[in-house]
């Protein structure tokens, strides 16, 4: 095999006679060849990649068709320090053997080290690295809940007290509702995630949708050859849950293939206590016990094909499949008189079944016109199919516990959604500090949902046409953007402008009611940065954003949870317009301070309204006139030594919400409060070989507000430990979440004659044990020696 590789290398060299070529051999300190090392030739002026290659089994490489000029040659390989050299090229050359030096502090896949901080603050985003932490044994939802600056309120992700967040996976938007997104992320292994980017003021290149962006970076390995992982975890909360996952990766000069599969199963529990004070009529006090059983399958496949030196095609597919979700809920309610004496009781039991299939396909084509100019064409297609049914029965009892009546109803729902978009992006890197970007996008959303409500009469389910409806939603969005960034002396500037036209139609088919809307909005973004020296950095940013209503929220019909509570859609919802300002200061590249102000007009949020005449509770999504907030954030990384590191973030803020009391003659109600959020993440490595790593995460948040809701503050202390075994090829992990059991939250609505609350007690406290095993790429293993045992099986 070695002889064949050498012959092929000499053959390529002969063919390249008459052309300018660069040849060399890469070796280690023992004069042994380094196979499959990455070789990149960079233009010294633009810093862009001019040519790329990998070494063969003899450590040889050749770069052909190189123009005369000044270049930087960079050679990299896992376990070694990068080799960089600069030279002027006028004719073909054979370089001296390139010696790679061992990097004794290099990382492997399961090691935590102060050399790679858990959190990194960039000018426009916060990057939370999770690949080498104990969080990687959980699921993607767990990771987002532990991400600095991200809070979960009532099962919704929030950033700076706003739930209008755009979720991306590898810069691709995820078109799911809040509950659907949670289901998807709970079925996605955290082992697939390298980092999470929190972007509070997104650039013009991103869609204007959402107040902030969470971009989940999934693995895209760059090592040539084959590698794979297999692992799983067992979680014990109130009930047990299991997850298994495997991933496989192969790369050569022409193709890059990746596939992963995750299967989860388990029982989930949620306890609630609810109180509704219907003024002088009665008070309902209820205790809810919600249980669900779920099996999920999550498959991700990504294929990248290198057509030639200037173009490549990437095809990606993700399938989320939940075939047999089941739920069984029971509610024990007491009806109290105005003097708090017991008047009667009733018990509600419900059973539900659900099916979800969500398939997404992405196709990207990238073409490099020159070393500084490139174009990318991206297309996305999603087909979503979900259906389910529920049966609800309520039995009423008097003070003697005698059944005084009952009521039964059932619902069937079916939803089909199709999403398509196509985007063209052009990028021109004019110089090292100057870049021009522009692009165009076309997107459509088509959704059809059908809800049937049945009353149980004389032993049969009878369709109730007054509570039954089919709803069709269609949306078209056309957008274009332009962005320019440059720098001079100590100043950096980036500005962008995005324009979006939206046309939407919502039709209630059953009652023949149609709502149409169209609008054009412009969204500017500005970034200015001043760096007088290496120790100080100042920044100013501004961005305008939009949050459109979820299509399911526009359906005007009611979905009943019980005899007295229901959700009602709102076809008149308007988009939310946000204005975000930030002042940033960084000291010694480690201490970050931000002052921010945000204002949202027609803020979209879910509220509940109690009707004190008929003793009902209505949930609905509405526009509140405004939501304002300002505050100061502080974050920093401490590296005490090469084993011990700490990241901490603190925020003091003021929030103001204005809502319209629909049940009280549309009176304007304003809530205002000061709040605090604190986060700590500490990691430490034990043992001489650093094979044992421990991690602690803690956050606390004071009381907050969201629309009409007042949300009680909470805390979370979580501990994790990872041990490498089997000659570093495997790891076992242990994680304990919510050690103090301090995430039982009370959520209250209390203004005018609206007085209700519920106490939310979820399975936040759990113990999770995980296992992971790495395998593959035997040719890389052969390059390791006993002296490098800690890097021996890095793939």
C-alpha positions in Angstrom: 0.0 0.0 0.0 2.8 2.4 0.8 4.5 1.6 -2.5 1.3 2.4 -4.4 0.9 5.7 -2.5 4.4 6.7 -3.4 3.9 5.8 -7.1 0.7 7.9 -7.2 2.5 10.8 -5.6 5.3 10.7 -8.2 2.7 10.3 -11.0 0.8 13.4 -9.8 4.1 15.3 -9.6 5.0 14.3 -13.2 1.6 15.4 -14.5 2.0 18.8 -12.8 5.3 19.6 -14.6 5.1 23.0 -16.2 2.7 24.2 -13.5 3.6 25.9 -10.2 3.3 23.3 -7.4 4.1 23.0 -3.8 5.3 19.6 -2.5 6.3 18.5 1.0 6.3 15.7 3.5 4.8 15.9 7.0 6.6 14.1 9.8 6.5 13.8 13.6 9.4 14.0 16.1 10.3 10.3 15.4 10.7 11.1 11.7 7.6 9.0 11.0 5.1 10.3 8.3 1.9 11.9 9.5 -1.0 10.5 7.4 -4.2 12.3 6.7 -3.1 15.7 8.0 -5.0 18.7 6.7 -3.0 21.1 4.5 -4.4 24.5 3.7 -2.8 27.3 1.6 -4.0 30.8 2.5 -3.8 34.0 0.6 -1.6 36.2 2.8 -3.7 39.3 1.9 -7.3 38.1 2.2 -6.6 35.3 4.6 -9.0 33.2 2.5 -8.4 29.5 1.6 -6.7 29.3 -1.8 -6.0 25.5 -1.9 -6.6 22.6 0.3 -5.3 19.0 0.5 -4.6 16.1 2.9 -1.4 14.0 3.2 -1.4 10.4 2.0 -0.2 7.4 4.0 3.4 8.4 3.4 2.8 11.9 4.8 3.2 13.4 1.3 1.1 16.2 -0.3 1.1 18.3 -3.5 -0.7 21.5 -4.2 -1.2 22.2 -7.9 -2.2 25.1 -10.2 -0.9 27.7 -7.7 -0.5 31.3 -8.9 2.6 33.2 -8.1 2.3 35.3 -4.9 2.7 35.4 -1.1 1.0 32.6 0.8 0.7 31.1 4.3 0.8 27.3 4.6 -1.1 25.8 7.5 -0.8 22.1 8.4 -3.0 20.7 11.2 -3.6 17.3 12.8 -5.3 16.2 16.0 -2.9 15.9 18.8 -0.3 18.3 17.3 0.2 22.0 17.3 -0.6 23.9 14.1 2.3 24.4 11.7 2.2 27.8 9.9 4.8 29.2 7.5 4.8 32.1 5.1 6.7 32.3 1.8 6.9 34.0 -1.6 6.1 31.7 -4.5 7.5 32.3 -8.0 8.1 28.7 -9.1 7.4 25.2 -8.1 9.1 24.2 -4.9 9.8 21.1 -2.7 9.7 22.2 0.9 11.8 20.8 3.7 10.0 18.1 5.7 7.4 19.7 7.9 7.8 18.7 11.5 4.6 18.7 13.6 5.1 19.2 17.4 2.9 17.3 19.9 0.2 19.4 21.7 0.3 18.0 25.2 -2.8 20.0 26.2 -4.8 19.0 23.1 -8.4 18.0 23.7 -10.1 14.7 23.0 -13.8 14.2 22.6 -14.6 13.7 26.2 -12.1 15.9 28.0 -12.8 19.2 29.8 -9.9 21.7 30.0 -9.3 25.3 30.8 -7.7 25.6 27.4 -11.2 25.5 25.9 -13.6 27.7 27.9 -17.2 26.5 28.3 -18.4 29.9 27.3 -17.0 32.5 24.9 -18.3 36.0 24.3 -18.1 37.4 20.8 -19.1 40.8 19.5 -22.6 39.7 18.4 -23.2 36.5 20.3 -22.4 34.2 23.2 -21.1 30.8 22.4 -21.8 28.0 24.9 -19.5 25.0 24.2 -21.1 21.7 25.5 -19.3 19.0 23.5 -16.8 18.3 26.2 -19.0 18.7 29.3 -21.2 16.4 31.2 -24.2 18.0 29.6 -23.5 15.9 26.5 -25.0 12.9 28.1 -28.5 14.4 28.1 -30.7 15.7 25.4 -30.7 18.9 23.4 -33.6 20.4 25.5 -31.5 19.9 28.7 -28.6 21.8 27.0 -30.8 24.8 26.1 -32.1 25.0 29.7 -28.5 25.2 31.0 -27.4 27.7 28.4 -26.3 31.1 30.0 -28.9 33.8 29.4 -31.6 31.3 28.4 -34.5 30.7 30.9 -37.5 28.3 30.6 -40.8 29.8 31.7 -43.9 27.6 31.5 -42.1 25.3 29.0 -41.1 28.2 26.8 -37.5 29.3 26.1 -36.9 32.9 26.9 -34.1 35.4 26.4 -34.2 38.6 28.3 -37.7 37.7 29.4 -38.9 37.4 25.8 -40.2 34.1 24.3 -40.1 35.3 20.7 -37.0 33.3 19.8 -35.9 32.0 16.4 -34.4 28.5 16.6 -31.7 27.5 14.1 -29.8 24.2 13.7 -26.6 24.8 11.8 -27.9 28.2 10.6 -31.1 26.5 9.3 -34.4 27.6 10.7 -36.6 25.0 12.6 -40.2 25.6 11.6 -42.0 24.2 14.7 -44.2 25.5 17.5 -42.9 25.8 21.1 -44.4 22.4 22.1 -43.2 20.7 18.9 -39.8 22.1 19.3 -39.5 20.8 22.8 -40.5 17.3 21.7 -37.9 17.4 18.9 -35.1 18.6 21.2 -36.0 16.1 23.9 -35.5 13.4 21.3 -32.2 14.7 20.1 -29.0 13.5 21.8 -26.8 16.2 23.3 -23.8 14.2 22.0 -24.7 15.7 18.6 -24.2 19.3 19.8 -20.9 21.1 19.7 -22.2 24.5 20.9 -25.2 26.8 21.3 -25.0 30.4 20.0 -27.1 33.1 21.8 -27.6 36.0 19.4 -29.5 38.8 21.1 -29.2 41.3 18.2 -28.9 39.3 15.0 -27.3 40.6 11.8 -29.2 41.4 8.6 -28.2 38.1 7.0 -30.6 36.2 9.4 -34.3 36.3 9.0 -36.0 39.2 10.8 -38.3 36.8 12.6 -37.9 36.5 16.3 -36.5 38.9 19.0 -33.4 36.8 19.4 -31.7 33.7 17.9 -30.6 30.4 19.3 -28.3 28.7 16.8 -27.6 25.0 17.7 -24.3 23.9 16.2 -24.4 20.2 15.4 -21.3 18.1 14.8 -19.5 18.4 11.4 -16.3 16.5 11.9 -13.3 17.4 9.7 -11.1 14.3 10.2 -10.6 12.2 7.1 -11.6 8.5 7.4 -14.3 6.8 9.3 -15.4 7.2 12.9 -18.4 6.3 15.0 -20.0 6.5 18.4 -22.5 4.6 20.3 -24.0 5.4 23.7 -27.0 5.8 25.9 -28.3 7.0 29.2 -30.7 6.1 31.9 -32.6 8.9 33.7 -34.4 8.4 37.0 -36.8 11.2 37.9 -40.3 10.4 39.3 -40.3 7.7 36.6 -37.6 6.2 34.5 -36.5 7.2 31.0 -34.0 5.8 28.6 -32.2 6.9 25.5 -29.8 5.3 23.0 -27.9 7.0 20.2 -25.3 6.2 17.6 -23.6 8.3 14.9 -21.3 7.5 12.0 -19.1 9.6 9.9 -17.0 9.1 6.8 -14.9 11.5 4.8 -12.5 11.4 1.9 -11.5 13.8 -0.9 -14.8 13.7 -2.7 -17.5 13.0 -0.1 -18.4 13.7 3.5 -21.1 11.4 4.9 -22.8 11.7 8.4 -25.7 9.8 10.0 -27.1 9.6 13.4 -30.0 7.9 15.2 -31.5 8.5 18.6 -34.3 6.6 20.3 -35.9 7.7 23.5 -38.7 6.2 25.6 -40.1 6.8 29.1 -42.8 8.0 31.3 -43.2 11.7 32.2 -45.0 13.3 35.0 -46.2 16.8 35.9 -48.0 17.8 39.1 -50.0 21.0 39.4 -52.1 22.8 41.9 -54.6 25.4 40.6 -56.8 27.9 42.2 -59.4 30.2 40.5 -61.3 32.7 42.5 -64.4 33.5 40.6 -65.0 36.6 42.7 -68.2 36.2 44.8 -69.5 33.2 42.8 -67.2 30.4 43.9 -63.6 29.3 44.1 -62.2 26.2 42.2 -59.2 24.5 43.8 -57.8 21.7 41.8 -54.9 19.2 42.0 -53.7 17.8 38.6 -51.7 14.7 38.0 -50.5 14.6 34.3 -48.8 11.4 33.0 -47.5 10.7 29.5 -45.7 7.8 27.8 -43.6 8.5 24.8 -41.3 6.8 22.2 -39.4 8.9 19.8 -37.1 8.3 16.8 -34.8 11.0 15.5 -32.8 10.3 12.4 -30.3 12.8 10.8 -28.4 12.2 7.6 -26.0 14.7 6.0 -24.1 14.2 2.7 -21.6 16.7 1.3 -20.2 16.1 -2.2 -17.2 18.0 -3.5 -17.8 18.4 -7.3 -14.5 20.2 -7.9 -12.2 22.7 -6.3 -14.8 25.5 -6.6 -18.1 23.8 -5.9 -19.9 21.4 -3.6 -23.4 20.1 -2.9 -24.8 19.3 0.6 -28.0 17.2 1.1 -29.3 16.9 4.6 -32.4 15.1 6.0 -33.9 15.1 9.5 -36.8 12.9 10.5 -38.6 13.2 13.9 -41.1 10.4 14.4 -43.3 10.0 17.5 -45.8 7.2 16.7 -47.6 6.4 19.9 -47.6 9.2 22.5 -50.1 8.6 25.2 -51.4 10.7 28.1 -53.5 10.0 31.1 -54.5 13.0 33.3 -56.6 13.3 36.4 -57.9 16.4 38.1 -59.4 16.4 41.6 -61.3 19.7 42.1 -63.1 21.3 45.0 -65.7 24.0 44.7 -65.6 26.4 47.7 -68.1 28.9 48.9 -67.2 32.6 49.4 -66.5 31.7 53.1 -64.1 28.9 51.9 -66.5 26.1 53.0 -66.8 23.1 50.8 -69.7 23.3 48.4 -69.1 20.3 46.1 -66.4 18.4 44.3 -65.8 17.1 40.8 -63.2 14.8 39.2 -62.0 15.0 35.6 -60.2 12.2 33.8 -58.8 12.4 30.3 -57.0 10.1 28.0 -55.2 11.2 24.9 -53.2 9.7 22.0 -50.9 11.5 19.6 -48.9 10.9 16.4 -46.3 13.2 14.9 -44.1 12.8 11.8 -41.9 15.7 10.9 -39.5 15.4 7.9 -37.2 18.1 6.7 -34.9 18.1 3.7 -32.1 20.7 2.9 -30.1 21.0 -0.3 -27.2 23.5 -0.5 -25.0 24.3 -3.5 -21.9 26.4 -3.0 -19.9 27.9 -5.9 -16.6 29.8 -5.5 -16.2 32.3 -8.4 -12.8 33.3 -7.2 -10.8 33.0 -4.0 -12.8 36.0 -2.5 -16.2 35.6 -4.1 -18.8 32.8 -3.6 -22.4 32.1 -4.0 -24.7 29.7 -2.2 -28.1 28.4 -3.2 -30.2 26.8 -0.4 -33.5 25.0 -0.6 -35.6 23.6 2.3 -38.7 21.4 2.4 -40.7 20.3 5.4 -43.7 18.1 5.6 -45.4 17.8 9.0 -48.2 15.4 9.8 -49.8 15.3 13.3 -53.0 13.9 14.6 -54.5 12.9 17.9 -57.6 12.4 20.0 -58.7 12.8 23.6 -61.6 11.6 25.7 -62.6 13.7 28.7 -65.1 12.7 31.4 -66.1 14.8 34.5 -68.1 13.4 37.4 -69.8 15.8 39.9 -70.4 15.0 43.6 -72.2 16.7 46.5 -71.1 17.0 50.1 -72.1 13.4 50.8 -69.9 12.3 47.8 -73.1 11.3 45.9 -72.7 11.5 42.1 -74.9 14.3 40.9 -74.1 14.1 37.2 -71.4 13.7 34.7 -70.3 15.0 31.3 -68.3 13.4 28.5 -66.8 14.7 25.3 -64.2 13.8 22.8 -62.0 15.6 20.3 -60.2 14.5 17.2 -57.6 16.8 15.6 -55.5 16.5 12.4 -52.9 18.9 11.1 -50.8 18.8 7.9 -48.2 21.5 7.2 -45.9 22.0 4.3 -43.1 24.5 4.2 -40.8 25.4 1.3 -38.2 28.0 0.9 -35.3 28.9 -1.4 -32.5 31.3 -0.8 -29.6 32.8 -2.7 -26.6 34.3 -0.9 -23.6 36.1 -2.4 -20.4 37.0 -0.5 -17.4 39.0 -1.5 -14.4 39.2 0.8 -12.9 42.4 -0.5 -10.0 42.4 1.9 -9.1 41.0 5.3 -11.4 43.5 7.1 -13.9 44.3 4.4 -16.8 42.1 3.3 -20.0 42.6 1.2 -23.0 40.2 1.5 -26.4 40.2 -0.2 -29.1 37.7 -0.7 -32.7 36.9 -1.6 -35.2 34.5 -0.1 -38.7 33.1 -1.0 -40.7 31.1 1.5 -44.2 29.6 1.7 -46.1 28.0 4.6 -49.3 26.0 4.0 -51.2 24.4 6.9 -54.5 22.7 7.3 -55.9 21.8 10.7 -59.2 20.0 11.4 -60.8 19.9 14.8 -63.9 17.8 15.5 -65.7 18.0 18.9 -68.1 15.2 20.0 -70.6 15.2 22.9 -71.4 11.9 24.5 -75.2 11.5 24.2 -77.2 8.4 24.9 -74.1 6.2 24.8 -72.8 7.6 21.5 -70.4 10.4 20.4 -72.4 13.0 18.5 -70.6 15.7 16.5 -71.1 19.2 17.9 -70.9 21.6 14.9 -70.7 24.7 17.1 -67.3 23.5 18.4 -66.0 21.9 15.2 -63.9 23.7 12.6 -61.4 23.2 9.8 -58.8 26.0 9.5 -56.5 26.7 6.5 -53.5 28.9 6.8 -51.3 30.1 3.9 -48.3 32.5 4.2 -45.8 33.8 1.6 -42.7 35.7 2.5 -40.3 37.4 0.1 -37.2 39.0 1.5 -33.8 40.5 0.5 -30.9 41.8 2.4 -27.6 43.7 2.0 -24.7 43.8 4.5 -21.3 45.5 4.5 -18.5 45.4 7.0 -15.2 47.1 7.1 -12.5 48.3 9.6 -9.9 51.1 9.7 -7.3 51.8 12.4 -9.1 51.1 15.7 -12.6 51.1 14.4 -14.8 48.3 13.0 -18.2 48.8 11.4 -20.9 46.5 10.1 -24.3 47.5 8.8 -27.1 45.8 7.1 -30.6 46.3 5.8 -33.3 43.6 5.3 -36.7 44.1 3.6 -39.5 41.5 4.0 -42.9 41.3 2.3 -45.5 39.0 3.9 -48.9 37.9 2.6 -51.1 35.6 4.7 -54.6 34.2 4.6 -56.4 32.4 7.4 -59.7 30.7 6.5 -62.1 29.1 8.9 -63.6 26.7 6.4 -66.6 25.5 8.5 -68.0 28.9 9.2 -66.7 30.4 5.9 -64.7 33.2 7.6 -61.5 34.5 6.0 -58.9 36.9 7.4 -56.3 38.3 5.0 -53.3 40.5 5.7 -50.1 41.7 3.9 -47.4 44.1 4.9 -43.8 45.2 4.0 -41.3 45.9 6.7 -37.7 47.1 6.7 -35.2 45.9 9.3 -31.9 47.8 9.8 -28.9 46.5 11.9 -25.8 48.4 12.9 -22.7 47.3 14.7 -19.9 49.7 15.7 -16.8 48.7 17.6 -13.8 50.7 18.9 -10.6 49.0 20.2 -8.1 51.6 21.5 -5.8 48.8 22.6 -5.8 45.0 23.3 -7.2 45.6 26.8 -10.3 47.6 26.0 -13.1 47.1 23.5 -16.3 49.2 23.1 -19.3 48.3 21.0 -22.7 49.7 20.0 -25.4 47.7 18.3 -29.0 48.3 17.1 -31.4 46.0 15.4 -35.1 45.9 14.4 -36.9 42.5 14.5 -40.4 41.1 13.8 -42.3 38.2 15.4 -45.2 36.8 13.4 -48.1 34.9 15.1 -48.0 31.2 15.0 -50.5 29.8 12.4 -52.2 27.6 15.0 -52.8 30.6 17.2 -54.8 32.3 14.4 -57.5 29.5 14.4 -60.5 31.2 16.1 -62.1 28.1 17.4 -62.0 26.6 20.9 -60.1 23.5 22.1 -61.5 22.3 25.4 -59.3 20.9 28.2 -62.2 20.4 30.6 -65.8 21.5 31.1 -64.6 24.9 32.3 -61.2 25.6 30.6 -60.4 25.9 26.9 -58.0 27.5 24.5 -59.3 30.0 21.9 -57.4 31.2 18.9 -57.2 34.8 17.7 -57.5 35.5 14.0 -56.8 39.2 14.5 -53.2 38.7 15.8 -50.7 41.3 14.5 -46.9 40.8 14.2 -44.7 42.2 17.0 -42.1 44.8 16.1 -39.0 45.0 18.3 -36.3 47.6 18.7 -33.1 46.4 20.5 -30.1 48.6 21.6 -26.9 47.4 23.2 -23.8 49.1 24.6 -20.9 46.6 25.1 -17.6 46.9 26.9 -14.9 44.2 27.2 -11.9 44.5 29.5 -8.8 42.4 29.0 -10.7 40.2 26.6 -12.3 38.5 29.6 -14.8 40.8 31.4 -17.9 41.6 29.4 -20.4 44.3 30.3 -23.6 45.1 28.3 -26.2 47.8 28.8 -29.4 47.1 26.8 -32.8 48.5 26.1 -35.6 46.7 24.2 -39.1 47.8 23.2 -41.7 45.5 21.6 -44.9 46.9 20.1 -48.0 44.6 19.8 -46.2 42.0 21.8 -47.6 38.5 21.3 -48.1 36.4 24.4 -50.5 33.9 25.9 -52.8 35.1 28.7 -55.7 33.6 30.6 -59.1 35.3 31.3 -61.5 34.0 33.9 -65.2 34.7 33.4 -66.8 35.2 36.8 -70.3 34.8 35.4 -70.1 31.3 33.9 -67.1 30.1 35.9 -64.9 29.4 32.9 -61.2 30.0 32.2 -60.2 31.0 28.7 -56.6 30.8 27.4 -55.8 32.8 24.3 -52.9 34.4 22.4 -53.2 38.1 22.2 -51.3 41.3 21.3 -50.4 43.4 24.4 -49.8 47.1 23.6 -46.1 47.1 24.6 -43.3 45.3 26.5 -40.3 47.3 27.5 -37.1 46.2 29.3 -33.6 47.5 30.1 -30.8 46.2 32.1 -27.1 45.5 32.6 -25.3 42.2 32.0 -21.9 41.1 33.3 -20.0 37.9 32.3 -16.5 36.6 32.5 -14.3 33.5 32.4 -11.9 32.7 35.2 -9.0 30.3 34.6 -7.5 29.5 37.9 -5.1 26.9 36.5 -4.9 24.4 33.7 -7.4 22.2 35.6 -9.9 24.6 37.1 -12.1 27.2 35.3 -15.3 29.2 36.0 -17.8 31.1 33.9 -20.2 33.4 35.6 -22.9 35.8 34.3 -25.1 38.3 36.1 -28.0 40.5 35.0 -30.0 43.2 36.7 -33.0 44.3 34.7 -36.3 46.1 34.7 -39.4 44.8 32.8 -42.6 46.6 32.0 -45.7 44.9 30.4 -48.9 46.7 29.4 -52.0 44.5 28.8 -55.6 45.0 27.9 -58.1 43.5 30.3 -60.6 42.1 27.8 -62.9 40.8 30.6 -63.0 44.3 32.2 -64.0 46.7 29.4 -60.6 46.6 27.9 -58.9 48.5 30.7 -55.2 49.1 30.3 -53.1 47.3 33.0 -49.3 47.9 33.5 -47.0 45.7 35.4 -43.4 46.7 36.3 -40.7 45.1 38.3 -36.9 44.8 38.8 -35.3 41.4 38.5 -31.9 39.6 38.8 -30.5 36.6 37.0 -27.2 34.8 38.0 -25.4 31.9 36.4 -22.3 30.0 37.4 -20.6 27.1 35.6 -17.4 25.6 37.1 -15.3 22.7 35.8 -12.3 20.8 37.4 -10.1 18.0 36.2 -8.8 15.4 38.6 -6.1 12.7 38.4 -2.7 13.1 36.8 -4.0 12.2 33.3 -7.0 14.4 33.7 -9.3 11.4 33.0 -11.8 12.5 35.7 -13.7 15.7 35.1 -16.3 17.3 37.3 -18.7 20.2 36.6 -21.2 22.3 38.6 -23.9 24.6 37.2 -26.0 27.0 39.2 -28.5 29.6 38.2 -31.1 31.7 40.0 -33.7 34.1 38.8 -36.1 36.4 40.8 -39.7 37.0 40.1 -40.7 37.9 36.5 -43.6 38.9 34.4 -45.0 37.8 31.0 -48.1 39.4 29.8 -50.7 39.0 32.6 -48.6 36.3 34.4 -46.4 36.9 37.4 -43.8 34.1 37.5 -42.2 33.2 40.8 -38.4 33.1 40.9 -36.5 29.8 41.0 -33.0 28.2 41.4 -31.2 25.2 40.0 -28.1 23.5 41.2 -26.8 20.7 39.0 -23.7 18.5 39.3 -21.9 16.3 36.7 -18.9 14.0 36.5 -17.2 12.3 33.5 -14.7 9.4 33.7 -12.7 8.2 30.7 -12.1 4.5 30.5 -11.0 1.8 28.1 -7.8 3.6 27.1 -9.8 6.8 26.5 -12.1 5.2 23.9 -15.1 5.4 26.2 -16.6 7.5 29.0 -19.2 7.0 31.7 -21.1 10.0 33.1 -23.2 10.9 36.0 -25.4 14.0 36.3 -27.7 15.2 39.1 -30.1 18.0 38.2 -32.0 20.4 40.5 -30.2 19.1 43.6 -32.1 21.5 45.9 -35.5 20.7 44.3 -36.0 24.5 44.0 -37.8 24.7 40.6 -41.4 24.3 41.8 -42.8 27.6 40.4 -46.0 29.5 41.2 -47.5 31.5 38.3 -50.1 34.1 39.2 -52.7 36.3 37.5 -54.0 39.0 39.8 -55.5 42.3 38.7 -59.0 43.8 38.9 -61.4 40.8 39.2 -58.9 38.3 37.7 -57.4 36.2 40.5 -55.9 32.7 39.8 -52.7 30.9 40.1 -51.2 27.5 39.5 -48.1 25.8 41.0 -46.1 24.0 38.4 -44.1 21.0 39.7 -42.3 19.2 36.9 -39.6 16.5 36.8 -36.7 18.9 37.1 -34.9 16.8 39.7 -33.3 13.7 38.3 -30.2 11.4 38.2 -28.8 10.5 34.8 -26.2 7.9 34.0 -24.6 7.9 30.6 -22.2 5.8 28.5 -20.4 6.6 25.3 -17.9 4.6 23.2 -15.9 5.9 20.2 -14.6 3.7 17.4 -13.3 3.8 13.9 -10.4 5.2 11.7 -7.8 2.6 12.5 -5.2 4.3 10.3 -5.2 7.3 12.7 -4.7 5.0 15.7 -1.5 3.6 14.3 0.1 7.1 14.4 -0.1 7.2 18.2 2.6 6.0 20.6 2.7 5.2 24.3 4.1 8.6 24.9 0.9 10.1 23.6 -1.6 7.7 25.3 -4.0 10.5 26.2 -4.4 11.3 22.5 -4.2 7.8 21.3 -7.7 7.3 20.1 -8.7 10.8 19.0 -10.7 10.3 15.8 
